[in-house]
Amino acid sequence: MILPTIRKANIAVLALAVCAAPAAAQTIKIGSILTLSGPNATLGDNMDKAIKLYMKLNQDKLPPGVKIEIITRDDGGPNPDKAKQLAQELIVRDKIQILTGLTWTPNAMSAAALTTEAKVPMVIMNAGTSVITTMSPYIARLSFTLWQSSLPMGTWAAKRFKTAYVAISDFGPGHDAEAAFSKGFTDAGGKVIGNVRIPLANPDFAPYMQRVKDAKPDALFVFVPAGKQATAVMKAFGDLGLGQAGIKLIGPGDITTDEELPNMGDVPLGVLTVFHYSAAAERPANKSFIAAWKKEYGEKSIPSFMSVGAWDGMDAIYYAIREQKGQFDPDKTMALLKTYKNPNSPRGPISIDPETRDIVQNEYLREVRRVGGQLVNVELETVETAVKDPWKIINNKK
Ligand code: PHB
């Protein structure tokens, strides 16, 4: 990965922006970069809805007199150049004090260096490639890493399947999912008999599914971005009859993302995933989250794991703001984010690991079942509690 470079002139402008930032801020400006248009628009929309709902329901969690102004920008998809330009404008022109959103790994990476130069904390609400948080001390992540789900998925899968094929989208989170699953599966005695990397843009999944069918693995592990790509994978898997051929589809929860299940037909029935969030989870905190969501957005609307990343991201931001009692300091903000915990997130207990600034959370084994006429991700068991990013542990990264 080539780190984005900032031109000298930009550094000077960013430094000025930092000096001009007021010490006591009554209105805290937050920039949010999300995907709100194009084929992946539902991803950002699900995050934006969570941000707005959190703000509406939690005004009383701010110190008296403190207001939040959120400035939302659309990156249009996995588009690092656009995201970097938007981050720069938000920092220099709009003078935001926190940058958040960040649906995609390449976009978060392209803005990482800016957060260091300008001392603007970045709170990641989705992008899940492990390395991102090591790219700036001003990054904290409230979402997940692919290593957190795919390593335990591999270990668990080896108990049930002898052979697996691995198919992933050819970019950061896909590479992480591939490495993590392969390690978990192989270390536990399974054999990976083939793997394929699928282009991120406009993929046609049918030829890849045919290749997998011909290889006859016991299981197919897939990571593609949640949303419409996951639905397209299900369609190709169903159309080519991989299920009938005895191949079990498994993966991280991105492939059975809650909000898309109603669009996937019956193909996902029985698909097994490991993940940190299901909209069908029975936890009281999730039930009240779902009730608030449906009240605001309608009975048919279903929040995704990206919504929960955004919801918890806002909760961490509000915590850091509340504890500063009307002041705002970037270094204090990062120190506070490192102490953030919530025993009652919709996904269960979460915290930020102070050493890595990355999320710590439970991982659940789920199966897609029909409940009350709807396909949902039923949580079967907690495969591991308080999971730190395994990639950082294995590679000794902070
Ligand atoms: C990412 O870019 O890190 C990403 C995108 C979509 C997902 C998961 C991760 O479903």
Boltz pocket constraint, residues with backbone or C-beta under 6 A from the ligand:
constraints:
  - pocket:
      binder: B
      contacts: [[A, 103], [A, 104], [A, 105], [A, 106], [A, 126], [A, 127], [A, 128], [A, 129], [A, 173], [A, 224], [A, 225], [A, 226], [A, 254]]
      max_distance: 6.0
